[in-house]
Amino acid sequence: MRAFFLGALTLLQPFATEHATAPLKPPVIDPLSQRAPAFEYRSLDGTVHRLSELKGKVVVIDFWGTWCPGCVEEMPTLQRLYEVYRSNPNVAFVIVSQNDTPEKIKAFVEKNHLTIPIYYIGSNLPPNPLSPSAWPATYFVSPDGMLRGVHLGGADWSDSSVKKYIERLEQQRPVARSK
């Protein structure tokens, strides 16, 4: 049995190595059109935040974990995207770790010199439709509170196509209702 496992690992090793060294590609963002769910997450100091607090903004939500190689690989590109929008009050980033402790996340953030806002949900599951079937998973919410896009898997988030996508979402402002 042990020989079987060693043989299987030997066969799979080229695939793992290839993934780890293959350059990240720009994301293909699949369209969505449904109301963003109520969703709570915590900052690393334990403060509870709600997605509803960000209504009126484009929100980039990324589910990741320090245990996920693709998540770790794409994090520098998310950091670069964040730096583009850091001072834009109309765009928010909610980078949510799952199955990590705040201490482990803090160590990762410090080691990688990240300034992007990182939150956690522990072992809790995010509500549907924000329950990813693959990691990392990135969702986009428009200012009108609608989920507009999703990309499953690692990607180069610093690609200019992502900036154009966010700019298009910024135009989707909530419509004021007349009385």
Backbone as ProteinMPNN parsed JSONL, in Angstrom:
{"seq_chain_A": "MRAFFLGALTLLQPFATEHATAPLKPPVIDPLSQRAPAFEYRSLDGTVHRLSELKGKVVVIDFWGTWCPGCVEEMPTLQRLYEVYRSNPNVAFVIVSQNDTPEKIKAFVEKNHLTIPIYYIGSNLPPNPLSPSAWPATYFVSPDGMLRGVHLGGADWSDSSVKKYIERLEQQRPVARSK", "coords_chain_A": {"N_chain_A": [[0.824, -1.187, 0.0], [1.946, 1.181, 0.812], [3.835, 1.534, -1.181], [2.142, 1.987, -3.331], [1.064, 4.526, -2.703], [3.422, 6.066, -2.756], [4.105, 5.753, -5.432], [1.883, 6.967, -6.654], [2.193, 9.584, -5.733], [4.592, 10.207, -7.005], [3.76, 10.214, -9.657], [1.964, 12.351, -9.62], [3.523, 14.526, -8.918], [4.798, 16.048, -11.089], [2.595, 17.568, -11.971], [1.895, 19.153, -9.761], [4.244, 20.622, -9.476], [4.304, 21.909, -11.95], [2.039, 23.558, -11.73], [2.81, 25.22, -9.626], [4.858, 26.677, -10.749], [3.887, 27.793, -13.054], [2.995, 30.775, -14.727], [0.67, 33.153, -13.367], [-2.512, 33.83, -14.799], [-4.563, 36.381, -16.389], [-7.776, 36.905, -14.867], [-10.791, 35.152, -15.742], [-13.77, 36.429, -15.511], [-16.752, 35.279, -14.478], [-20.122, 36.084, -15.193], [-22.549, 37.185, -12.786], [-25.769, 37.741, -11.347], [-27.29, 38.553, -8.863], [-28.713, 39.338, -5.686], [-26.444, 40.371, -3.19], [-25.663, 38.396, -0.363], [-26.495, 38.63, 3.185], [-23.698, 38.949, 5.187], [-21.218, 38.247, 7.5], [-18.01, 39.007, 8.849], [-14.758, 38.993, 10.393], [-12.356, 41.415, 11.468], [-8.795, 41.269, 11.963], [-8.419, 42.022, 14.573], [-10.657, 41.16, 15.8], [-13.014, 42.594, 15.493], [-16.356, 42.751, 14.38], [-17.61, 42.821, 11.097], [-19.872, 43.797, 8.477], [-21.069, 42.925, 5.269], [-23.084, 44.498, 4.248], [-22.491, 47.035, 5.194], [-20.941, 48.157, 3.287], [-22.429, 48.914, 1.147], [-23.092, 50.721, -1.823], [-20.58, 50.843, -2.743], [-18.075, 49.416, -4.914], [-17.235, 46.137, -4.28], [-14.619, 43.965, -3.71], [-14.397, 40.697, -3.059], [-12.488, 38.214, -1.699], [-11.958, 34.864, -1.117], [-9.734, 32.968, 0.698], [-6.876, 31.107, 1.921], [-4.139, 30.48, 4.144], [-3.236, 27.973, 3.833], [-3.633, 27.264, 1.253], [-2.136, 26.784, -1.778], [-2.579, 28.12, -4.319], [-3.917, 30.385, -3.47], [-2.018, 31.713, -1.903], [-0.149, 32.178, -3.876], [-1.453, 34.023, -5.596], [-1.774, 36.244, -3.98], [0.158, 38.472, -3.943], [-0.609, 39.777, -6.329], [-3.204, 40.58, -5.789], [-2.606, 42.379, -3.777], [-1.277, 44.344, -5.286], [-3.414, 45.203, -6.91], [-5.091, 46.245, -4.942], [-3.514, 48.402, -4.093], [-3.828, 50.147, -6.225], [-6.432, 51.037, -5.843], [-6.558, 51.881, -3.243], [-6.922, 54.518, -2.174], [-9.376, 55.163, -3.176], [-12.581, 55.956, -2.445], [-14.795, 54.617, -3.353], [-14.38, 51.96, -3.76], [-13.942, 48.846, -2.216], [-12.114, 46.352, -0.422], [-12.449, 43.039, 0.606], [-10.863, 40.698, 1.918], [-10.942, 37.492, 2.718], [-10.056, 35.097, 4.993], [-10.376, 31.63, 5.468], [-10.604, 28.919, 7.731], [-8.24, 29.489, 9.068], [-6.34, 30.738, 11.82], [-6.476, 33.915, 13.541], [-3.879, 34.555, 14.424], [-2.186, 33.038, 12.768], [-2.807, 34.186, 10.306], [-1.993, 36.857, 10.747], [0.78, 36.462, 10.995], [1.357, 35.61, 8.398], [0.626, 37.904, 6.924], [2.445, 39.777, 7.938], [4.919, 38.59, 7.23], [4.75, 38.721, 4.454], [4.495, 41.38, 3.939], [1.985, 42.692, 3.596], [-0.6, 45.055, 3.0], [-3.18, 45.092, 2.366], [-6.626, 44.935, 3.295], [-7.375, 42.361, 5.476], [-9.46, 39.763, 6.544], [-11.261, 37.36, 8.607], [-13.103, 34.254, 8.866], [-12.909, 32.063, 10.346], [-13.777, 28.718, 10.919], [-16.272, 28.887, 9.934], [-18.814, 28.73, 7.429], [-19.205, 30.657, 4.48], [-22.221, 32.38, 3.477], [-24.522, 31.089, 0.987], [-24.819, 32.791, -2.089], [-22.068, 32.873, -1.772], [-20.473, 30.738, -1.139], [-17.677, 29.211, -1.867], [-16.73, 26.842, -4.395], [-14.234, 26.203, -5.037], [-10.847, 27.088, -4.293], [-8.514, 29.753, -4.55], [-11.371, 31.992, -4.345], [-12.993, 34.577, -5.958], [-15.165, 37.279, -5.722], [-17.309, 39.824, -7.046], [-19.001, 42.705, -6.09], [-21.41, 45.016, -7.009], [-22.054, 48.605, -6.701], [-24.8, 48.768, -6.249], [-25.396, 46.669, -4.619], [-25.461, 44.146, -5.721], [-24.326, 40.887, -6.6], [-22.002, 40.582, -9.084], [-19.972, 39.271, -10.436], [-17.729, 36.418, -10.628], [-14.762, 34.601, -10.004], [-13.175, 31.563, -9.979], [-10.379, 30.078, -8.569], [-6.805, 30.71, -8.827], [-5.412, 33.853, -9.981], [-4.063, 36.548, -11.988], [-4.495, 39.381, -10.57], [-3.649, 41.919, -10.948], [-3.815, 42.581, -13.557], [-4.68, 44.662, -16.34], [-7.251, 44.278, -17.333], [-8.836, 43.704, -15.143], [-8.952, 46.108, -13.775], [-10.404, 47.622, -15.618], [-12.807, 46.235, -15.492], [-13.607, 46.731, -12.828], [-13.924, 49.501, -13.012], [-16.136, 49.612, -14.738], [-18.047, 48.471, -13.063], [-18.172, 50.434, -11.098], [-19.79, 52.301, -12.248], [-22.316, 51.378, -11.88], [-24.318, 52.543, -10.039], [-26.475, 52.749, -7.164], [-29.947, 53.235, -7.75], [-31.738, 56.094, -6.987], [-34.766, 56.195, -5.243], [-37.816, 57.697, -6.016], [-40.297, 59.528, -4.195]], "CA_chain_A": [[0.0, 0.0, 0.0], [2.857, 2.33, 0.878], [4.425, 1.677, -2.516], [1.112, 2.58, -4.174], [1.034, 5.96, -2.413], [4.655, 6.687, -3.265], [3.981, 5.77, -6.893], [0.897, 7.985, -7.008], [2.815, 10.886, -5.498], [5.582, 10.42, -8.055], [3.026, 10.555, -10.877], [1.312, 13.649, -9.465], [4.487, 15.579, -8.655], [4.976, 17.001, -12.189], [1.454, 18.472, -12.051], [2.015, 20.121, -8.671], [5.369, 21.496, -9.797], [3.915, 22.742, -13.073], [1.122, 24.601, -11.248], [3.516, 26.168, -8.776], [5.765, 27.521, -11.514], [3.188, 28.399, -14.189], [2.61, 32.151, -14.4], [-0.761, 33.413, -13.21], [-3.142, 34.441, -15.97], [-5.673, 37.279, -16.047], [-8.978, 36.136, -14.55], [-12.006, 35.154, -16.553], [-14.798, 36.696, -14.51], [-18.065, 34.809, -14.912], [-21.163, 37.012, -14.732], [-23.594, 36.841, -11.825], [-26.737, 38.817, -11.182], [-28.17, 38.261, -7.746], [-28.473, 40.179, -4.511], [-25.403, 39.895, -2.282], [-26.291, 37.961, 0.885], [-25.99, 39.141, 4.46], [-22.448, 38.24, 5.417], [-20.39, 38.817, 8.559], [-16.619, 38.573, 8.904], [-14.05, 39.699, 11.468], [-11.01, 41.916, 11.224], [-7.846, 40.483, 12.744], [-8.531, 42.39, 15.989], [-11.897, 40.569, 16.289], [-14.178, 43.437, 15.218], [-17.293, 42.177, 13.41], [-17.99, 43.688, 9.982], [-20.962, 43.27, 7.655], [-21.002, 43.316, 3.866], [-24.079, 45.564, 4.028], [-21.871, 48.32, 5.524], [-20.206, 48.624, 2.103], [-23.354, 49.22, 0.05], [-22.731, 51.959, -2.5], [-19.198, 50.694, -3.212], [-17.667, 48.164, -5.547], [-16.553, 45.333, -3.268], [-13.88, 42.794, -4.175], [-14.359, 39.71, -1.974], [-11.634, 37.08, -2.066], [-11.845, 33.819, -0.101], [-8.41, 32.374, 0.573], [-6.334, 30.538, 3.15], [-2.685, 30.317, 4.12], [-3.038, 26.563, 3.519], [-3.994, 27.086, -0.161], [-1.026, 27.273, -2.612], [-3.045, 29.087, -5.312], [-4.266, 31.616, -2.749], [-0.759, 32.361, -1.535], [0.488, 32.6, -5.124], [-2.098, 35.196, -6.179], [-1.874, 37.339, -3.018], [0.864, 39.693, -4.36], [-1.344, 40.491, -7.378], [-4.312, 41.242, -5.093], [-2.004, 43.523, -3.102], [-1.046, 45.384, -6.301], [-4.723, 45.755, -7.279], [-5.515, 47.063, -3.804], [-2.739, 49.647, -4.091], [-4.42, 51.03, -7.236], [-7.709, 51.56, -5.347], [-6.424, 52.153, -1.816], [-7.477, 55.823, -1.779], [-10.657, 55.356, -3.848], [-13.637, 55.668, -1.467], [-15.887, 53.87, -3.99], [-13.972, 50.566, -3.938], [-13.522, 48.221, -0.961], [-11.585, 44.995, -0.527], [-12.757, 42.158, 1.724], [-10.055, 39.504, 1.673], [-11.433, 36.69, 3.837], [-9.422, 33.798, 5.212], [-11.197, 30.611, 6.108], [-9.84, 27.821, 8.325], [-6.986, 29.991, 9.613], [-6.49, 31.527, 13.045], [-5.963, 35.276, 13.365], [-2.432, 34.569, 14.627], [-1.547, 32.521, 11.556], [-3.01, 35.199, 9.262], [-1.117, 37.985, 11.073], [2.156, 36.072, 10.656], [1.433, 35.611, 6.938], [0.557, 39.305, 6.498], [3.727, 40.411, 8.287], [5.984, 37.977, 6.423], [4.593, 39.112, 3.055], [4.404, 42.845, 3.873], [0.696, 43.02, 2.996], [-1.38, 46.141, 3.597], [-4.561, 44.882, 1.941], [-7.429, 44.555, 4.469], [-7.614, 40.922, 5.549], [-10.435, 39.392, 7.555], [-11.377, 35.907, 8.736], [-14.382, 33.693, 9.302], [-12.615, 30.824, 11.068], [-14.262, 27.526, 10.219], [-17.64, 29.145, 9.467], [-19.005, 28.752, 5.981], [-19.893, 31.851, 3.992], [-23.564, 32.056, 2.984], [-24.724, 30.998, -0.471], [-23.998, 32.161, -3.114], [-20.652, 33.14, -1.555], [-19.785, 29.522, -0.707], [-16.884, 28.792, -3.026], [-16.51, 25.427, -4.67], [-12.797, 26.093, -5.279], [-10.072, 28.132, -3.616], [-9.243, 30.903, -4.053], [-12.594, 32.379, -5.044], [-13.107, 36.03, -5.915], [-16.488, 37.767, -6.103], [-17.426, 41.269, -7.221], [-20.31, 43.262, -5.757], [-21.561, 46.368, -7.554], [-22.551, 49.56, -5.697], [-26.218, 48.559, -5.963], [-25.542, 45.521, -3.731], [-25.651, 42.916, -6.492], [-23.159, 40.099, -7.014], [-21.904, 40.759, -10.535], [-18.988, 38.416, -11.083], [-16.986, 35.456, -9.814], [-13.669, 33.846, -10.622], [-12.692, 30.5, -9.102], [-8.987, 29.728, -8.842], [-5.832, 31.79, -8.787], [-5.361, 34.717, -11.16], [-3.264, 37.771, -11.901], [-5.468, 40.443, -10.312], [-3.088, 43.225, -11.314], [-3.997, 42.759, -14.998], [-5.481, 45.852, -16.673], [-8.649, 43.9, -17.569], [-9.535, 43.758, -13.863], [-9.201, 47.528, -13.507], [-11.513, 48.021, -16.495], [-14.008, 45.601, -14.95], [-13.991, 47.498, -11.637], [-14.418, 50.807, -13.478], [-17.501, 49.407, -15.236], [-18.917, 48.259, -11.905], [-18.345, 51.708, -10.394], [-20.859, 53.048, -12.916], [-23.608, 50.805, -11.511], [-24.728, 53.188, -8.788], [-27.875, 52.494, -6.785], [-30.917, 54.198, -8.269], [-32.522, 56.731, -5.917], [-36.196, 56.006, -5.434], [-38.607, 58.913, -5.775], [-41.449, 59.274, -3.305]], "C_chain_A": [[0.876, 1.262, 0.0], [3.477, 2.588, -0.493], [3.428, 2.319, -3.478], [1.069, 4.096, -3.976], [2.268, 6.67, -2.948], [4.614, 6.776, -4.783], [3.011, 6.847, -7.35], [1.475, 9.379, -6.816], [3.836, 11.206, -6.578], [4.895, 10.827, -9.353], [2.421, 11.951, -10.799], [2.299, 14.801, -9.303], [4.692, 16.529, -9.831], [3.828, 17.999, -12.297], [1.531, 19.54, -10.973], [3.134, 21.111, -8.971], [4.99, 22.44, -10.924], [2.997, 23.875, -12.611], [1.874, 25.667, -10.464], [4.401, 27.107, -9.584], [5.099, 28.186, -12.714], [2.795, 29.824, -13.822], [1.088, 32.272, -14.274], [-1.275, 34.116, -14.453], [-4.208, 35.427, -15.516], [-6.938, 36.455, -15.784], [-10.018, 36.206, -15.655], [-13.135, 35.271, -15.536], [-16.163, 36.307, -15.081], [-19.147, 35.724, -14.356], [-22.117, 36.374, -13.727], [-24.577, 38.0, -11.8], [-27.729, 38.401, -10.105], [-27.761, 39.112, -6.554], [-27.383, 39.554, -3.654], [-26.054, 39.517, -0.953], [-25.776, 38.75, 2.09], [-24.771, 38.298, 4.802], [-21.633, 38.974, 6.467], [-19.006, 38.2, 8.528], [-15.925, 39.431, 9.955], [-12.701, 40.217, 10.985], [-10.075, 41.149, 12.162], [-7.828, 40.866, 14.22], [-9.842, 41.889, 16.599], [-13.152, 41.382, 16.037], [-15.047, 42.798, 14.133], [-17.645, 43.234, 12.366], [-19.097, 42.995, 9.192], [-20.808, 43.789, 6.223], [-21.956, 44.469, 3.585], [-23.524, 46.951, 4.348], [-21.178, 48.949, 4.31], [-21.114, 48.928, 0.919], [-23.041, 50.606, -0.513], [-21.305, 51.932, -3.032], [-19.073, 49.431, -4.056], [-16.897, 47.408, -4.477], [-15.915, 44.124, -3.949], [-13.765, 41.868, -2.968], [-13.519, 38.537, -2.451], [-11.567, 36.123, -0.885], [-10.542, 33.078, -0.347], [-8.032, 31.711, 1.894], [-4.83, 30.398, 3.025], [-2.305, 28.9, 3.721], [-3.233, 26.269, 2.026], [-2.88, 27.64, -1.052], [-1.446, 28.317, -3.646], [-3.396, 30.43, -4.693], [-3.013, 32.417, -2.412], [-0.083, 32.932, -2.782], [-0.133, 33.888, -5.676], [-2.096, 36.42, -5.254], [-1.068, 38.586, -3.425], [0.119, 40.472, -5.448], [-2.58, 41.176, -6.799], [-3.797, 42.484, -4.365], [-1.785, 44.667, -4.095], [-2.367, 46.019, -6.746], [-5.231, 46.666, -6.169], [-4.788, 48.412, -3.803], [-3.28, 50.647, -5.118], [-5.647, 51.743, -6.661], [-7.683, 51.98, -3.878], [-7.092, 53.468, -1.391], [-8.81, 56.134, -2.474], [-11.785, 54.997, -2.874], [-14.787, 54.845, -2.043], [-15.57, 52.391, -4.195], [-13.454, 50.03, -2.609], [-13.039, 46.798, -1.234], [-11.901, 44.242, 0.753], [-12.064, 40.837, 1.408], [-10.239, 38.61, 2.898], [-10.743, 35.33, 3.893], [-10.399, 32.869, 5.909], [-10.28, 29.5, 6.582], [-8.428, 28.226, 8.736], [-7.284, 30.726, 10.911], [-5.998, 32.947, 12.77], [-4.444, 35.344, 13.513], [-1.689, 34.1, 13.377], [-1.657, 33.535, 10.415], [-2.078, 36.381, 9.5], [0.328, 37.672, 10.704], [2.354, 36.094, 9.143], [1.481, 37.045, 6.402], [1.902, 39.993, 6.754], [4.857, 39.888, 7.4], [5.95, 38.48, 4.981], [4.384, 40.612, 2.855], [3.107, 43.306, 3.204], [0.034, 44.171, 3.746], [-2.855, 46.042, 3.213], [-5.39, 44.459, 3.167], [-7.785, 43.067, 4.438], [-8.476, 40.623, 6.771], [-10.451, 37.867, 7.674], [-12.789, 35.518, 9.147], [-14.16, 32.384, 10.061], [-13.061, 29.628, 10.267], [-15.704, 27.692, 9.759], [-17.686, 29.126, 7.943], [-19.662, 30.06, 5.573], [-21.267, 31.458, 3.447], [-23.579, 31.905, 1.46], [-25.19, 32.351, -0.961], [-22.506, 32.453, -2.965], [-19.892, 31.919, -1.043], [-18.99, 28.973, -1.875], [-16.781, 27.286, -3.152], [-15.041, 25.161, -4.985], [-12.118, 27.264, -4.578], [-8.891, 28.515, -4.48], [-10.503, 31.156, -4.882], [-12.783, 33.874, -4.854], [-14.454, 36.453, -6.479], [-16.445, 39.284, -6.208], [-18.858, 41.686, -6.942], [-20.34, 44.68, -6.31], [-22.136, 47.296, -6.481], [-24.033, 49.39, -5.357], [-26.473, 47.293, -5.131], [-25.76, 44.196, -4.432], [-24.316, 42.217, -6.728], [-23.117, 40.145, -8.531], [-20.915, 39.841, -11.208], [-18.293, 37.509, -10.092], [-15.869, 34.854, -10.657], [-13.193, 32.838, -9.592], [-11.289, 30.112, -9.521], [-8.098, 30.958, -8.817], [-5.804, 32.584, -10.078], [-4.4, 35.868, -10.9], [-4.223, 38.945, -11.789], [-4.927, 41.815, -10.644], [-3.212, 43.493, -12.81], [-4.943, 43.935, -15.276], [-6.951, 45.509, -16.927], [-9.47, 43.969, -16.274], [-9.874, 45.209, -13.518], [-10.359, 48.034, -14.365], [-12.841, 47.457, -15.978], [-14.516, 46.386, -13.731], [-14.536, 48.861, -12.034], [-15.839, 50.694, -14.025], [-18.472, 49.219, -14.069], [-19.17, 49.553, -11.14], [-19.494, 52.521, -10.988], [-22.235, 52.547, -12.515], [-24.033, 51.288, -10.128], [-26.161, 52.793, -8.435], [-28.777, 53.597, -7.32], [-31.706, 54.763, -7.098], [-33.994, 56.568, -6.235], [-36.912, 57.302, -5.134], [-39.827, 58.552, -4.937], [-42.74, 59.607, -3.993]], "O_chain_A": [[0.603, 2.245, -0.689], [3.624, 3.738, -0.907], [3.817, 3.105, -4.342], [1.042, 4.858, -4.943], [2.167, 7.751, -3.528], [5.046, 7.776, -5.356], [3.278, 7.558, -8.319], [1.266, 10.259, -7.651], [3.935, 12.35, -7.019], [5.394, 11.692, -10.073], [2.37, 12.66, -11.804], [1.931, 15.953, -9.535], [4.758, 17.738, -9.606], [4.047, 19.152, -12.671], [1.262, 20.711, -11.241], [2.98, 22.311, -8.741], [5.307, 23.628, -10.877], [3.152, 25.017, -13.043], [1.616, 26.862, -10.613], [4.669, 28.225, -9.145], [5.699, 29.066, -13.333], [2.311, 30.061, -12.715], [0.33, 31.595, -14.969], [-0.561, 34.899, -15.08], [-4.707, 35.332, -14.395], [-7.143, 35.418, -16.416], [-10.107, 37.185, -16.397], [-13.417, 34.331, -14.793], [-16.658, 36.917, -16.029], [-19.102, 36.1, -13.185], [-22.443, 35.19, -13.811], [-24.238, 39.116, -12.192], [-28.843, 37.963, -10.39], [-26.614, 39.544, -6.438], [-27.393, 38.346, -3.416], [-26.915, 40.249, -0.464], [-24.76, 39.44, 2.015], [-24.813, 37.071, 4.715], [-21.385, 40.173, 6.346], [-18.846, 37.019, 8.22], [-16.445, 40.471, 10.358], [-12.001, 39.565, 10.21], [-10.541, 40.452, 13.064], [-7.286, 40.126, 15.04], [-10.12, 42.149, 17.769], [-14.253, 40.916, 16.334], [-14.542, 42.361, 13.1], [-17.939, 44.382, 12.697], [-19.239, 41.773, 9.233], [-20.46, 44.95, 6.006], [-21.653, 45.331, 2.759], [-24.031, 47.946, 3.83], [-20.868, 50.14, 4.316], [-20.632, 49.174, -0.187], [-22.762, 51.543, 0.234], [-20.864, 52.875, -3.69], [-19.867, 48.5, -3.925], [-16.007, 47.968, -3.837], [-16.575, 43.367, -4.661], [-13.119, 42.207, -1.976], [-13.808, 37.937, -3.487], [-11.17, 36.511, 0.214], [-10.276, 32.617, -1.457], [-8.791, 31.757, 2.863], [-4.305, 30.219, 1.926], [-1.17, 28.654, 3.313], [-3.018, 25.138, 1.588], [-2.687, 28.855, -1.088], [-0.738, 29.307, -3.833], [-3.202, 31.48, -5.306], [-2.958, 33.631, -2.609], [0.481, 34.025, -2.75], [0.589, 34.753, -6.173], [-2.389, 37.527, -5.708], [-1.583, 39.692, -3.26], [0.203, 41.7, -5.489], [-2.966, 42.245, -7.271], [-4.468, 43.516, -4.338], [-2.073, 45.823, -3.786], [-2.437, 47.233, -6.938], [-5.748, 47.749, -6.444], [-5.401, 49.446, -3.538], [-3.199, 51.857, -4.907], [-5.878, 52.916, -6.954], [-8.709, 52.394, -3.338], [-7.757, 53.517, -0.355], [-9.314, 57.252, -2.367], [-11.924, 53.828, -2.515], [-15.668, 54.417, -1.297], [-16.388, 51.649, -4.739], [-12.632, 50.668, -1.951], [-13.505, 46.136, -2.161], [-11.656, 44.739, 1.852], [-12.613, 39.977, 0.719], [-9.754, 38.928, 3.984], [-10.836, 34.527, 2.965], [-11.14, 33.266, 6.809], [-9.296, 29.172, 5.919], [-7.522, 27.393, 8.75], [-8.372, 31.277, 11.076], [-5.192, 33.158, 11.864], [-3.789, 36.107, 12.803], [-0.687, 34.695, 12.98], [-0.71, 33.72, 9.65], [-1.439, 36.862, 8.564], [1.026, 38.526, 10.158], [3.392, 36.542, 8.657], [2.287, 37.356, 5.526], [2.424, 40.7, 5.892], [5.656, 40.668, 6.882], [6.997, 38.646, 4.356], [4.126, 41.064, 1.739], [3.122, 44.196, 2.353], [0.103, 44.248, 4.973], [-3.679, 46.824, 3.687], [-4.897, 43.696, 3.997], [-8.412, 42.584, 3.496], [-8.258, 41.148, 7.862], [-9.749, 37.17, 6.941], [-13.553, 36.316, 9.69], [-15.118, 31.679, 10.381], [-12.766, 29.523, 9.077], [-16.302, 26.744, 9.247], [-16.713, 29.464, 7.269], [-20.581, 30.527, 6.247], [-21.454, 30.326, 3.003], [-22.772, 32.502, 0.748], [-25.937, 33.01, -0.238], [-21.752, 32.3, -3.926], [-18.769, 32.058, -0.559], [-19.55, 28.343, -2.772], [-16.748, 26.556, -2.161], [-14.649, 24.01, -5.179], [-12.739, 28.293, -4.31], [-8.305, 27.632, -5.107], [-10.672, 30.606, -5.971], [-12.738, 34.378, -3.731], [-14.839, 36.041, -7.574], [-15.647, 39.943, -5.542], [-19.806, 41.109, -7.476], [-19.406, 45.454, -6.102], [-22.649, 46.826, -5.465], [-24.475, 49.82, -4.292], [-27.622, 46.887, -4.955], [-26.196, 43.227, -3.81], [-23.307, 42.86, -7.016], [-24.092, 39.786, -9.192], [-20.989, 39.638, -12.42], [-18.261, 37.775, -8.89], [-16.02, 34.632, -11.858], [-12.848, 33.203, -8.468], [-11.038, 29.847, -10.697], [-8.575, 32.093, -8.789], [-6.129, 32.062, -11.144], [-3.985, 36.125, -9.77], [-4.712, 39.449, -12.8], [-5.679, 42.789, -10.623], [-2.756, 44.534, -13.285], [-5.892, 44.164, -14.526], [-7.815, 46.368, -16.753], [-10.665, 44.26, -16.313], [-10.964, 45.495, -13.025], [-11.2, 48.795, -13.886], [-13.87, 48.131, -16.027], [-15.709, 46.668, -13.621], [-15.514, 49.328, -11.449], [-16.66, 51.583, -13.8], [-19.584, 49.745, -14.088], [-20.255, 49.751, -10.595], [-20.099, 53.34, -10.296], [-23.231, 53.22, -12.781], [-24.093, 50.511, -9.175], [-26.969, 52.531, -9.326], [-28.393, 54.766, -7.334], [-32.276, 54.012, -6.306], [-34.418, 56.78, -7.371], [-36.651, 57.94, -4.114], [-40.317, 57.423, -4.971], [-43.81, 59.458, -3.403]]}, "name": "protein", "num_of_chains": 1, "seq": "MRAFFLGALTLLQPFATEHATAPLKPPVIDPLSQRAPAFEYRSLDGTVHRLSELKGKVVVIDFWGTWCPGCVEEMPTLQRLYEVYRSNPNVAFVIVSQNDTPEKIKAFVEKNHLTIPIYYIGSNLPPNPLSPSAWPATYFVSPDGMLRGVHLGGADWSDSSVKKYIERLEQQRPVARSK"}
